Amino acid sequence: MAQLINGFPSDGVVTVNRVLLKPGFTVDDLQERVAMLCENVKTYHSDTGFVGGFVALNSGAISNEGSTIGQAVANPLKDKEALIVTFWRSFEEHEQSHRSDSFQPLFKKVLELCENGNEEIAYSMLWSGQAYSPEEARAARVAKARYGNKAA
């Protein structure tokens, strides 16, 4: 399995928080509070299990090519929904990070702007990878054309 984030072990854990902004809060509020929280995690937990993460904001776009539930043209949660995704060596190390005295006050500040409370789901990695280089992509297409339809 290729690595999604350098140093992320193949048996690592991915956690996902879904944030729905309460009325009266902005994306700037979210970015500020999550930045403080993420800086804390990087500072105090990079050597105790934290490997990396990202925050993604709902852009409002819906893929009609990749969706099977109608032909919507925009998502009503645009600029209101965000995912906070973190990568950990183990679930136990993740849980320990949440118990730290420096983490909890910052976490509570993020929760203040969450309309949906918080549910953080932990996932085990099954696969990750990056795109082929242009040369690798050409070689893969040649191999598919030559061997793709033959039984192994």
C-alpha positions in Angstrom: 0.0 0.0 0.0 1.4 3.4 -1.0 1.4 6.0 1.8 -1.1 8.8 1.7 0.9 10.8 4.3 4.6 10.2 4.8 5.2 8.2 7.9 1.6 6.9 8.1 1.7 3.2 8.9 -0.3 0.8 6.9 -2.2 -0.3 10.0 -2.7 3.3 11.2 -6.0 4.9 12.1 -7.9 7.7 10.4 -10.3 9.8 12.4 -13.1 11.9 10.8 -15.0 14.7 12.6 -17.9 16.3 10.7 -18.6 19.9 11.7 -21.8 21.7 10.8 -21.4 25.4 11.6 -24.0 27.0 13.9 -25.8 30.0 12.5 -23.8 33.1 13.4 -20.4 31.4 13.0 -18.2 31.8 9.9 -15.7 29.7 8.0 -13.1 32.2 9.5 -14.2 31.2 13.0 -13.8 27.6 12.1 -10.4 28.1 10.6 -9.1 30.0 13.5 -10.3 27.6 16.2 -9.3 24.5 14.2 -5.8 26.0 13.5 -5.3 26.5 17.3 -6.4 22.9 17.9 -4.2 21.5 15.1 -1.2 23.4 16.2 -1.6 22.0 19.7 -1.9 18.4 18.4 1.2 18.9 16.2 3.2 20.4 19.0 2.3 17.9 21.8 1.4 14.7 19.9 3.7 14.5 16.9 5.9 12.2 19.0 3.0 10.4 20.6 1.1 9.0 17.6 -0.1 11.9 15.5 1.1 11.5 11.9 -0.8 14.2 10.0 -4.2 15.5 8.9 -6.3 17.9 6.9 -9.4 20.0 7.1 -11.8 20.1 4.1 -14.7 22.5 3.6 -17.8 21.6 1.6 -17.4 23.5 -1.7 -21.1 23.0 -2.6 -20.2 21.1 -5.8 -21.9 17.7 -6.3 -20.5 15.3 -8.8 -23.3 14.1 -11.1 -20.9 11.6 -12.6 -20.1 10.1 -9.2 -23.4 10.4 -7.5 -26.3 8.0 -7.8 -29.0 9.9 -5.9 -30.3 12.3 -8.5 -28.8 15.1 -10.4 -28.4 17.9 -7.8 -26.4 20.9 -8.9 -25.4 22.3 -5.5 -25.1 21.2 -1.9 -27.0 23.2 0.7 -24.1 22.7 3.2 -21.7 24.7 1.1 -19.4 26.7 3.4 -21.3 25.3 6.4 -19.9 21.7 6.6 -16.3 20.7 7.2 -14.4 17.5 7.7 -11.5 17.3 10.1 -9.4 14.2 9.2 -6.5 13.1 11.2 -4.0 10.2 10.9 -2.6 8.3 13.9 -0.3 5.4 14.5 -3.0 3.9 16.8 -6.4 4.5 18.2 -5.1 4.4 21.7 -2.6 7.2 21.0 -5.4 9.3 19.5 -7.6 8.8 22.6 -4.7 9.7 24.9 -4.2 13.0 22.9 -7.8 14.0 23.7 -7.2 13.5 27.4 -4.4 16.1 27.5 -5.0 19.3 29.5 -3.8 21.5 26.7 -6.1 19.9 24.1 -9.5 20.0 26.0 -10.0 23.8 26.2 -9.2 24.2 22.5 -11.5 21.3 21.6 -14.3 22.9 23.6 -13.9 26.1 21.6 -14.3 24.2 18.3 -17.4 22.4 19.7 -19.0 25.8 20.5 -19.5 26.4 16.8 -20.8 22.9 16.0 -24.5 22.7 15.2 -24.2 18.9 15.3 -22.2 18.4 18.4 -19.4 16.0 17.6 -19.0 12.4 16.6 -15.5 11.4 15.7 -15.4 8.1 13.8 -12.2 6.1 13.6 -11.4 4.1 10.4 -8.8 1.5 9.7 -6.9 2.0 6.5 -7.7 -0.4 3.7 -5.9 1.3 0.8 -4.2 4.6 0.0 -2.1 5.7 -2.9 -1.0 8.5 -5.2 -1.4 9.0 -8.9 1.0 7.5 -11.3 3.7 9.7 -12.8 3.1 10.3 -16.5 5.5 7.6 -17.5 3.9 5.1 -15.1 0.4 6.0 -16.4 1.5 5.3 -20.0 3.1 2.0 -19.0 -0.1 1.0 -17.1 -2.3 1.7 -20.1 0.0 -0.4 -22.3 -0.1 -3.2 -19.8 -3.9 -3.0 -19.6 -4.3 -3.0 -23.3 -2.0 -6.0 -23.6 -3.1 -8.1 -20.5 -6.2 -6.3 -19.1 -8.8 -8.7 -20.4 -6.9 -12.0 -19.8 -7.7 -14.1 -16.8 -4.9 -14.4 -14.3 
